[in-house]
Amino acid sequence: MEASEELLKRITRNPVICHGVPTIRNKRYPVAVILELLSSGMSHEEILYDYPGLEGADIQACLLFAPTS
């Protein structure tokens, strides 16, 4: 399986978590919030510090998911 497909598996939609919006690994971290933080100028390291439940691959998955959302 291609690496990008593996990363995209980190993005989940669950109707009982955040009303079904795309989140990271069924956690309450919406993809849109992470993308907004990145677009505001936060670095990957700053986001990972502020959200210790995230992993670097989660941010990569959000970036990969962005064009399709």
Secondary structure as UniProt FT lines:
FT   HELIX           3..8
FT   TURN            9..10
FT   STRAND          11..12
FT   TURN            15..16
FT   HELIX           18..20
FT   STRAND          23..24
FT   TURN            25..26
FT   HELIX           31..39
FT   TURN            40..41
FT   HELIX           44..50
FT   TURN            52..53
FT   HELIX           56..65
FT   HELIX           66..68
//
